[in-house]
Amino acid sequence: MTTPHDGSQPNFHFEVYCPVEKQLLNILRRFITNVAEEMGFAEEDISKIEIAVDEACSNVVQHAYAKNPLPSQRTGIDLKLLLEPMALTIHIQDHGQGPGSGGLRGEPSLQAYQAPGKDRYRGLGILIMKEFMDEVHFQSDPDNGTRVMLRKFLKSSRDKRSPGYQ
């Protein structure tokens, strides 16, 4: 999670709670697209941000609440956006069951995903998120769901970053 230099919690500019309904994902995508446009991201980067957020939210719809949630369990997607001068940071959290013992593993490459003889073709969404965003972090807790952090730098700041920063 991104924190200010003084160690306090980040000051999110937008916080959105969305029920887990596939048809509402289009609204979230348009919202993210509008924010990225206003921040000055290039069209290609806006598309990458949109697809990465869609993958993360689709995973919530598909996996987080697959088992029947407890009546007291909050179901939905919490989306938080941090608009920094040179980056957009998006936090996506569910309150579901988490990924289980398999953890959150994406394929290391498209070639690994397409390898012949596989019995399951899973993990492409995580690979897409990692390829399209500058930083991606996952944290999962069976009792508190999964949190995904996606960060994209504006090209002008990405070019100025030090070589080891990612």
MOZICOR-V132365 format. One record per helix or strand of 3 or more residues. SS is the DSSP state (alpha for helix, beta for strand). FROM is the first residue (numbers start at 1). TO is the last residue. If there is no record, write none. Layout:
<<SS | FROM | TO> <SS | FROM | TO>>
This chain:
<<beta | 14 | 18> <alpha | 22 | 39> <alpha | 43 | 64> <beta | 77 | 84> <beta | 87 | 94> <alpha | 100 | 102> <alpha | 110 | 113> <alpha | 124 | 132> <beta | 135 | 141> <beta | 145 | 153> <alpha | 155 | 158>>
